[in-house]
Amino acid sequence: MIKTYVKTILLPLVLGSIIGLLTNNNIYFNSLIKPALTPKGFIFPIVWTILYIIMGISYGRLSSTNKLDNNTKYIYYLQLIVNLIWPIIFFTLKQRFISLIWIILLAILVLLMIIKFYKKEKWVGLIQIPYLLWVLFATYLNLFFFILNK
C-alpha cells in the first residue's frame, strides 16, 4: 500500500517539477502587467507541491482500495496532462488567450475528477476542492494577464 502512495504522489510531483523547471520564464513573467491579487512568485511552487501531493493521495487511496475504473483513471490522467501543458502554453509559447481556454478546460476536468472521486469515496473527492479553487484563481489571473497585456 505504501508503494502505491509513493508512486501516485511522486508522479505528479516529479512531472510538475520538471515542467516547472522547463517553463521557469521569470523574465517573461516579470515583464507582464500583473492583475490584482497576483501572488509573489515563490508562492506558486509551494501551492503546486501541496496540490500535487493531495492529488497523489486521492488517486493512491482509490488505487489501493481497488475503486478505480477506466473512466476515473482517464479523467485523472487527462486533467494531469492538461495541467502540465498549461505552463508550456503560457510561459514558453507566450499564448495567453490559448492558455486561458486551456485552463478553463483544466477547471472542467478537475471538477469532473472531483465528482468521480467523490462518488468512489467522499473524502477523496472533497480534498480536491483546494485544487479546483486554485485552478479557478489561476483562471482569473490568466484572464487578466490576457486583458492587461494585449
PyMOL commands that place a pseudoatom at each C-alpha (Angstrom):
pseudoatom trace, name=CA, resn=MET, resi=1, chain=A, elem=C, hetatm=0, pos=[0.000, 0.000, 0.000]
pseudoatom trace, name=CA, resn=ILE, resi=2, chain=A, elem=C, hetatm=0, pos=[2.813, 2.448, 0.816]
pseudoatom trace, name=CA, resn=LYS, resi=3, chain=A, elem=C, hetatm=0, pos=[4.392, 1.643, -2.545]
pseudoatom trace, name=CA, resn=THR, resi=4, chain=A, elem=C, hetatm=0, pos=[1.144, 2.683, -4.258]
pseudoatom trace, name=CA, resn=TYR, resi=5, chain=A, elem=C, hetatm=0, pos=[1.085, 6.025, -2.446]
pseudoatom trace, name=CA, resn=VAL, resi=6, chain=A, elem=C, hetatm=0, pos=[4.755, 6.691, -3.188]
pseudoatom trace, name=CA, resn=LYS, resi=7, chain=A, elem=C, hetatm=0, pos=[4.112, 6.130, -6.907]
pseudoatom trace, name=CA, resn=THR, resi=8, chain=A, elem=C, hetatm=0, pos=[0.878, 8.109, -7.039]
pseudoatom trace, name=CA, resn=ILE, resi=9, chain=A, elem=C, hetatm=0, pos=[2.361, 11.056, -5.136]
pseudoatom trace, name=CA, resn=LEU, resi=10, chain=A, elem=C, hetatm=0, pos=[5.704, 11.067, -6.929]
pseudoatom trace, name=CA, resn=LEU, resi=11, chain=A, elem=C, hetatm=0, pos=[4.218, 11.004, -10.429]
pseudoatom trace, name=CA, resn=PRO, resi=12, chain=A, elem=C, hetatm=0, pos=[2.515, 14.435, -10.326]
pseudoatom trace, name=CA, resn=LEU, resi=13, chain=A, elem=C, hetatm=0, pos=[5.288, 15.877, -8.135]
pseudoatom trace, name=CA, resn=VAL, resi=14, chain=A, elem=C, hetatm=0, pos=[8.111, 14.829, -10.433]
pseudoatom trace, name=CA, resn=LEU, resi=15, chain=A, elem=C, hetatm=0, pos=[6.279, 15.740, -13.640]
pseudoatom trace, name=CA, resn=GLY, resi=16, chain=A, elem=C, hetatm=0, pos=[5.185, 19.070, -12.185]
pseudoatom trace, name=CA, resn=SER, resi=17, chain=A, elem=C, hetatm=0, pos=[8.739, 19.815, -11.063]
pseudoatom trace, name=CA, resn=ILE, resi=18, chain=A, elem=C, hetatm=0, pos=[10.161, 19.006, -14.483]
pseudoatom trace, name=CA, resn=ILE, resi=19, chain=A, elem=C, hetatm=0, pos=[7.604, 21.228, -16.218]
pseudoatom trace, name=CA, resn=GLY, resi=20, chain=A, elem=C, hetatm=0, pos=[8.249, 23.950, -13.643]
pseudoatom trace, name=CA, resn=LEU, resi=21, chain=A, elem=C, hetatm=0, pos=[11.973, 23.868, -14.362]
pseudoatom trace, name=CA, resn=LEU, resi=22, chain=A, elem=C, hetatm=0, pos=[11.455, 23.804, -18.128]
pseudoatom trace, name=CA, resn=THR, resi=23, chain=A, elem=C, hetatm=0, pos=[8.974, 26.675, -18.154]
pseudoatom trace, name=CA, resn=ASN, resi=24, chain=A, elem=C, hetatm=0, pos=[10.509, 28.905, -15.494]
pseudoatom trace, name=CA, resn=ASN, resi=25, chain=A, elem=C, hetatm=0, pos=[10.500, 32.101, -17.523]
pseudoatom trace, name=CA, resn=ASN, resi=26, chain=A, elem=C, hetatm=0, pos=[10.885, 34.824, -14.892]
pseudoatom trace, name=CA, resn=ILE, resi=27, chain=A, elem=C, hetatm=0, pos=[11.974, 37.420, -17.440]
pseudoatom trace, name=CA, resn=TYR, resi=28, chain=A, elem=C, hetatm=0, pos=[8.741, 36.956, -19.395]
pseudoatom trace, name=CA, resn=PHE, resi=29, chain=A, elem=C, hetatm=0, pos=[6.564, 36.792, -16.261]
pseudoatom trace, name=CA, resn=ASN, resi=30, chain=A, elem=C, hetatm=0, pos=[8.211, 39.842, -14.696]
pseudoatom trace, name=CA, resn=SER, resi=31, chain=A, elem=C, hetatm=0, pos=[7.681, 41.839, -17.892]
pseudoatom trace, name=CA, resn=LEU, resi=32, chain=A, elem=C, hetatm=0, pos=[3.905, 41.359, -17.769]
pseudoatom trace, name=CA, resn=ILE, resi=33, chain=A, elem=C, hetatm=0, pos=[1.438, 43.777, -16.219]
pseudoatom trace, name=CA, resn=LYS, resi=34, chain=A, elem=C, hetatm=0, pos=[0.101, 41.783, -13.299]
pseudoatom trace, name=CA, resn=PRO, resi=35, chain=A, elem=C, hetatm=0, pos=[-3.510, 41.591, -12.204]
pseudoatom trace, name=CA, resn=ALA, resi=36, chain=A, elem=C, hetatm=0, pos=[-4.540, 42.493, -8.677]
pseudoatom trace, name=CA, resn=LEU, resi=37, chain=A, elem=C, hetatm=0, pos=[-4.062, 39.631, -6.237]
pseudoatom trace, name=CA, resn=THR, resi=38, chain=A, elem=C, hetatm=0, pos=[-1.093, 38.155, -8.149]
pseudoatom trace, name=CA, resn=PRO, resi=39, chain=A, elem=C, hetatm=0, pos=[0.897, 36.231, -5.516]
pseudoatom trace, name=CA, resn=LYS, resi=40, chain=A, elem=C, hetatm=0, pos=[4.653, 36.542, -5.140]
pseudoatom trace, name=CA, resn=GLY, resi=41, chain=A, elem=C, hetatm=0, pos=[6.469, 34.088, -7.396]
pseudoatom trace, name=CA, resn=PHE, resi=42, chain=A, elem=C, hetatm=0, pos=[7.670, 31.833, -4.566]
pseudoatom trace, name=CA, resn=ILE, resi=43, chain=A, elem=C, hetatm=0, pos=[4.052, 31.008, -3.645]
pseudoatom trace, name=CA, resn=PHE, resi=44, chain=A, elem=C, hetatm=0, pos=[3.361, 29.064, -6.847]
pseudoatom trace, name=CA, resn=PRO, resi=45, chain=A, elem=C, hetatm=0, pos=[5.769, 26.130, -6.336]
pseudoatom trace, name=CA, resn=ILE, resi=46, chain=A, elem=C, hetatm=0, pos=[4.683, 25.809, -2.696]
pseudoatom trace, name=CA, resn=VAL, resi=47, chain=A, elem=C, hetatm=0, pos=[0.993, 25.653, -3.596]
pseudoatom trace, name=CA, resn=TRP, resi=48, chain=A, elem=C, hetatm=0, pos=[1.551, 23.297, -6.532]
pseudoatom trace, name=CA, resn=THR, resi=49, chain=A, elem=C, hetatm=0, pos=[3.651, 20.951, -4.388]
pseudoatom trace, name=CA, resn=ILE, resi=50, chain=A, elem=C, hetatm=0, pos=[0.852, 20.713, -1.832]
pseudoatom trace, name=CA, resn=LEU, resi=51, chain=A, elem=C, hetatm=0, pos=[-1.790, 20.227, -4.537]
pseudoatom trace, name=CA, resn=TYR, resi=52, chain=A, elem=C, hetatm=0, pos=[0.232, 17.521, -6.317]
pseudoatom trace, name=CA, resn=ILE, resi=53, chain=A, elem=C, hetatm=0, pos=[0.680, 15.677, -3.010]
pseudoatom trace, name=CA, resn=ILE, resi=54, chain=A, elem=C, hetatm=0, pos=[-3.061, 15.858, -2.301]
pseudoatom trace, name=CA, resn=MET, resi=55, chain=A, elem=C, hetatm=0, pos=[-3.773, 14.726, -5.863]
pseudoatom trace, name=CA, resn=GLY, resi=56, chain=A, elem=C, hetatm=0, pos=[-1.459, 11.744, -5.397]
pseudoatom trace, name=CA, resn=ILE, resi=57, chain=A, elem=C, hetatm=0, pos=[-3.002, 10.851, -2.037]
pseudoatom trace, name=CA, resn=SER, resi=58, chain=A, elem=C, hetatm=0, pos=[-6.508, 10.838, -3.535]
pseudoatom trace, name=CA, resn=TYR, resi=59, chain=A, elem=C, hetatm=0, pos=[-5.521, 8.743, -6.516]
pseudoatom trace, name=CA, resn=GLY, resi=60, chain=A, elem=C, hetatm=0, pos=[-3.433, 6.452, -4.299]
pseudoatom trace, name=CA, resn=ARG, resi=61, chain=A, elem=C, hetatm=0, pos=[-6.377, 5.876, -1.983]
pseudoatom trace, name=CA, resn=LEU, resi=62, chain=A, elem=C, hetatm=0, pos=[-8.654, 4.871, -4.837]
pseudoatom trace, name=CA, resn=SER, resi=63, chain=A, elem=C, hetatm=0, pos=[-5.944, 2.720, -6.361]
pseudoatom trace, name=CA, resn=SER, resi=64, chain=A, elem=C, hetatm=0, pos=[-5.076, 0.955, -3.103]
pseudoatom trace, name=CA, resn=THR, resi=65, chain=A, elem=C, hetatm=0, pos=[-8.740, 0.166, -2.402]
pseudoatom trace, name=CA, resn=ASN, resi=66, chain=A, elem=C, hetatm=0, pos=[-9.436, -1.051, -5.959]
pseudoatom trace, name=CA, resn=LYS, resi=67, chain=A, elem=C, hetatm=0, pos=[-12.017, 1.686, -6.558]
pseudoatom trace, name=CA, resn=LEU, resi=68, chain=A, elem=C, hetatm=0, pos=[-10.587, 2.925, -9.840]
pseudoatom trace, name=CA, resn=ASP, resi=69, chain=A, elem=C, hetatm=0, pos=[-12.412, 2.242, -13.072]
pseudoatom trace, name=CA, resn=ASN, resi=70, chain=A, elem=C, hetatm=0, pos=[-11.069, 3.102, -16.512]
pseudoatom trace, name=CA, resn=ASN, resi=71, chain=A, elem=C, hetatm=0, pos=[-13.175, 6.258, -16.809]
pseudoatom trace, name=CA, resn=THR, resi=72, chain=A, elem=C, hetatm=0, pos=[-11.895, 7.623, -13.484]
pseudoatom trace, name=CA, resn=LYS, resi=73, chain=A, elem=C, hetatm=0, pos=[-8.306, 6.812, -14.468]
pseudoatom trace, name=CA, resn=TYR, resi=74, chain=A, elem=C, hetatm=0, pos=[-8.847, 8.533, -17.819]
pseudoatom trace, name=CA, resn=ILE, resi=75, chain=A, elem=C, hetatm=0, pos=[-10.207, 11.737, -16.235]
pseudoatom trace, name=CA, resn=TYR, resi=76, chain=A, elem=C, hetatm=0, pos=[-7.384, 11.780, -13.669]
pseudoatom trace, name=CA, resn=TYR, resi=77, chain=A, elem=C, hetatm=0, pos=[-4.586, 11.376, -16.211]
pseudoatom trace, name=CA, resn=LEU, resi=78, chain=A, elem=C, hetatm=0, pos=[-6.250, 13.709, -18.707]
pseudoatom trace, name=CA, resn=GLN, resi=79, chain=A, elem=C, hetatm=0, pos=[-6.513, 16.512, -16.154]
pseudoatom trace, name=CA, resn=LEU, resi=80, chain=A, elem=C, hetatm=0, pos=[-2.899, 15.877, -15.123]
pseudoatom trace, name=CA, resn=ILE, resi=81, chain=A, elem=C, hetatm=0, pos=[-1.713, 16.135, -18.737]
pseudoatom trace, name=CA, resn=VAL, resi=82, chain=A, elem=C, hetatm=0, pos=[-3.781, 19.282, -19.350]
pseudoatom trace, name=CA, resn=ASN, resi=83, chain=A, elem=C, hetatm=0, pos=[-2.377, 20.698, -16.102]
pseudoatom trace, name=CA, resn=LEU, resi=84, chain=A, elem=C, hetatm=0, pos=[1.201, 20.001, -17.190]
pseudoatom trace, name=CA, resn=ILE, resi=85, chain=A, elem=C, hetatm=0, pos=[0.718, 21.514, -20.660]
pseudoatom trace, name=CA, resn=TRP, resi=86, chain=A, elem=C, hetatm=0, pos=[-0.713, 24.828, -19.408]
pseudoatom trace, name=CA, resn=PRO, resi=87, chain=A, elem=C, hetatm=0, pos=[2.654, 26.331, -18.315]
pseudoatom trace, name=CA, resn=ILE, resi=88, chain=A, elem=C, hetatm=0, pos=[4.150, 25.438, -21.689]
pseudoatom trace, name=CA, resn=ILE, resi=89, chain=A, elem=C, hetatm=0, pos=[1.373, 27.324, -23.464]
pseudoatom trace, name=CA, resn=PHE, resi=90, chain=A, elem=C, hetatm=0, pos=[1.540, 30.321, -21.101]
pseudoatom trace, name=CA, resn=PHE, resi=91, chain=A, elem=C, hetatm=0, pos=[5.267, 30.683, -20.333]
pseudoatom trace, name=CA, resn=THR, resi=92, chain=A, elem=C, hetatm=0, pos=[7.073, 29.055, -23.249]
pseudoatom trace, name=CA, resn=LEU, resi=93, chain=A, elem=C, hetatm=0, pos=[4.722, 29.724, -26.152]
pseudoatom trace, name=CA, resn=LYS, resi=94, chain=A, elem=C, hetatm=0, pos=[3.502, 33.005, -24.561]
pseudoatom trace, name=CA, resn=GLN, resi=95, chain=A, elem=C, hetatm=0, pos=[-0.037, 32.357, -25.774]
pseudoatom trace, name=CA, resn=ARG, resi=96, chain=A, elem=C, hetatm=0, pos=[-2.162, 33.999, -23.088]
pseudoatom trace, name=CA, resn=PHE, resi=97, chain=A, elem=C, hetatm=0, pos=[-5.509, 33.551, -24.884]
pseudoatom trace, name=CA, resn=ILE, resi=98, chain=A, elem=C, hetatm=0, pos=[-4.925, 29.892, -25.735]
pseudoatom trace, name=CA, resn=SER, resi=99, chain=A, elem=C, hetatm=0, pos=[-3.691, 29.283, -22.190]
pseudoatom trace, name=CA, resn=LEU, resi=100, chain=A, elem=C, hetatm=0, pos=[-6.919, 30.880, -20.916]
pseudoatom trace, name=CA, resn=ILE, resi=101, chain=A, elem=C, hetatm=0, pos=[-9.026, 28.438, -22.937]
pseudoatom trace, name=CA, resn=TRP, resi=102, chain=A, elem=C, hetatm=0, pos=[-6.723, 25.618, -21.799]
pseudoatom trace, name=CA, resn=ILE, resi=103, chain=A, elem=C, hetatm=0, pos=[-7.071, 26.471, -18.100]
pseudoatom trace, name=CA, resn=ILE, resi=104, chain=A, elem=C, hetatm=0, pos=[-10.857, 26.630, -18.429]
pseudoatom trace, name=CA, resn=LEU, resi=105, chain=A, elem=C, hetatm=0, pos=[-10.658, 23.093, -19.842]
pseudoatom trace, name=CA, resn=LEU, resi=106, chain=A, elem=C, hetatm=0, pos=[-8.500, 22.156, -16.853]
pseudoatom trace, name=CA, resn=ALA, resi=107, chain=A, elem=C, hetatm=0, pos=[-11.079, 23.561, -14.412]
pseudoatom trace, name=CA, resn=ILE, resi=108, chain=A, elem=C, hetatm=0, pos=[-13.800, 21.487, -16.071]
pseudoatom trace, name=CA, resn=LEU, resi=109, chain=A, elem=C, hetatm=0, pos=[-11.653, 18.342, -15.915]
pseudoatom trace, name=CA, resn=VAL, resi=110, chain=A, elem=C, hetatm=0, pos=[-10.772, 18.948, -12.261]
pseudoatom trace, name=CA, resn=LEU, resi=111, chain=A, elem=C, hetatm=0, pos=[-14.468, 19.329, -11.452]
pseudoatom trace, name=CA, resn=LEU, resi=112, chain=A, elem=C, hetatm=0, pos=[-15.206, 16.058, -13.281]
pseudoatom trace, name=CA, resn=MET, resi=113, chain=A, elem=C, hetatm=0, pos=[-12.364, 14.379, -11.385]
pseudoatom trace, name=CA, resn=ILE, resi=114, chain=A, elem=C, hetatm=0, pos=[-13.758, 15.622, -8.065]
pseudoatom trace, name=CA, resn=ILE, resi=115, chain=A, elem=C, hetatm=0, pos=[-17.190, 14.248, -8.934]
pseudoatom trace, name=CA, resn=LYS, resi=116, chain=A, elem=C, hetatm=0, pos=[-15.720, 10.869, -9.961]
pseudoatom trace, name=CA, resn=PHE, resi=117, chain=A, elem=C, hetatm=0, pos=[-13.546, 10.689, -6.831]
pseudoatom trace, name=CA, resn=TYR, resi=118, chain=A, elem=C, hetatm=0, pos=[-16.441, 11.780, -4.576]
pseudoatom trace, name=CA, resn=LYS, resi=119, chain=A, elem=C, hetatm=0, pos=[-18.660, 9.010, -5.929]
pseudoatom trace, name=CA, resn=LYS, resi=120, chain=A, elem=C, hetatm=0, pos=[-15.956, 6.476, -5.080]
pseudoatom trace, name=CA, resn=GLU, resi=121, chain=A, elem=C, hetatm=0, pos=[-15.111, 7.848, -1.651]
pseudoatom trace, name=CA, resn=LYS, resi=122, chain=A, elem=C, hetatm=0, pos=[-16.411, 11.199, -0.399]
pseudoatom trace, name=CA, resn=TRP, resi=123, chain=A, elem=C, hetatm=0, pos=[-13.303, 12.495, 1.385]
pseudoatom trace, name=CA, resn=VAL, resi=124, chain=A, elem=C, hetatm=0, pos=[-11.130, 11.632, -1.623]
pseudoatom trace, name=CA, resn=GLY, resi=125, chain=A, elem=C, hetatm=0, pos=[-13.185, 13.994, -3.759]
pseudoatom trace, name=CA, resn=LEU, resi=126, chain=A, elem=C, hetatm=0, pos=[-13.550, 16.674, -1.111]
pseudoatom trace, name=CA, resn=ILE, resi=127, chain=A, elem=C, hetatm=0, pos=[-9.804, 17.066, -0.547]
pseudoatom trace, name=CA, resn=GLN, resi=128, chain=A, elem=C, hetatm=0, pos=[-9.506, 18.033, -4.220]
pseudoatom trace, name=CA, resn=ILE, resi=129, chain=A, elem=C, hetatm=0, pos=[-11.583, 21.190, -3.686]
pseudoatom trace, name=CA, resn=PRO, resi=130, chain=A, elem=C, hetatm=0, pos=[-8.471, 23.329, -2.944]
pseudoatom trace, name=CA, resn=TYR, resi=131, chain=A, elem=C, hetatm=0, pos=[-7.103, 22.190, -6.316]
pseudoatom trace, name=CA, resn=LEU, resi=132, chain=A, elem=C, hetatm=0, pos=[-10.256, 23.374, -8.066]
pseudoatom trace, name=CA, resn=LEU, resi=133, chain=A, elem=C, hetatm=0, pos=[-10.191, 26.677, -6.167]
pseudoatom trace, name=CA, resn=TRP, resi=134, chain=A, elem=C, hetatm=0, pos=[-6.536, 27.239, -7.101]
pseudoatom trace, name=CA, resn=VAL, resi=135, chain=A, elem=C, hetatm=0, pos=[-7.253, 26.471, -10.762]
pseudoatom trace, name=CA, resn=LEU, resi=136, chain=A, elem=C, hetatm=0, pos=[-10.171, 28.917, -10.688]
pseudoatom trace, name=CA, resn=PHE, resi=137, chain=A, elem=C, hetatm=0, pos=[-7.876, 31.536, -9.136]
pseudoatom trace, name=CA, resn=ALA, resi=138, chain=A, elem=C, hetatm=0, pos=[-5.275, 30.785, -11.816]
pseudoatom trace, name=CA, resn=THR, resi=139, chain=A, elem=C, hetatm=0, pos=[-8.040, 31.223, -14.417]
pseudoatom trace, name=CA, resn=TYR, resi=140, chain=A, elem=C, hetatm=0, pos=[-8.752, 34.681, -13.016]
pseudoatom trace, name=CA, resn=LEU, resi=141, chain=A, elem=C, hetatm=0, pos=[-5.024, 35.508, -13.210]
pseudoatom trace, name=CA, resn=ASN, resi=142, chain=A, elem=C, hetatm=0, pos=[-4.752, 34.149, -16.748]
pseudoatom trace, name=CA, resn=LEU, resi=143, chain=A, elem=C, hetatm=0, pos=[-7.807, 36.146, -17.865]
pseudoatom trace, name=CA, resn=PHE, resi=144, chain=A, elem=C, hetatm=0, pos=[-6.381, 39.379, -16.531]
pseudoatom trace, name=CA, resn=PHE, resi=145, chain=A, elem=C, hetatm=0, pos=[-2.877, 38.668, -17.823]
pseudoatom trace, name=CA, resn=PHE, resi=146, chain=A, elem=C, hetatm=0, pos=[-4.554, 38.373, -21.210]
pseudoatom trace, name=CA, resn=ILE, resi=147, chain=A, elem=C, hetatm=0, pos=[-6.620, 41.559, -20.814]
pseudoatom trace, name=CA, resn=LEU, resi=148, chain=A, elem=C, hetatm=0, pos=[-3.833, 43.691, -19.328]
pseudoatom trace, name=CA, resn=ASN, resi=149, chain=A, elem=C, hetatm=0, pos=[-1.097, 42.592, -21.719]
pseudoatom trace, name=CA, resn=LYS, resi=150, chain=A, elem=C, hetatm=0, pos=[-2.694, 42.763, -25.163]
for i in range(1, 150): cmd.bond("trace and resi %d" % i, "trace and resi %d" % (i + 1))
show_as sticks, trace
zoom trace
